Amino acid sequence: MRDESGLARIEREVVGLPAQDQLRLVERIVHQLRQAGLGEKRDLDWDELYGVGKGLWEGEDAQDYVNRMREDRECP
């Protein structure tokens, strides 16, 4: 018989709980993580995003793209 890791054992037990209890458990874990500082929001550095989409629409006309997206959203 293989020795089961603690995490695997806990996961198996959690799966056996009713959905409402699973949700309560997740809420408690998130609360603990936030208290530990792991869930803190951090300021976004928009400069980090510069150039991320480079080449994404290469060769595509911006207005054609917008028009096509608008056509896709039109109601019948």
Secondary structure, 3 states (H helix, E strand, C coil): CCCCCHHHHHHHHHHCCCHHHHHHHHHHHHHHHHHCCCCCCCCCCHHHHCCCCCCCCCCCCHHHHHHHHHHHHCCC
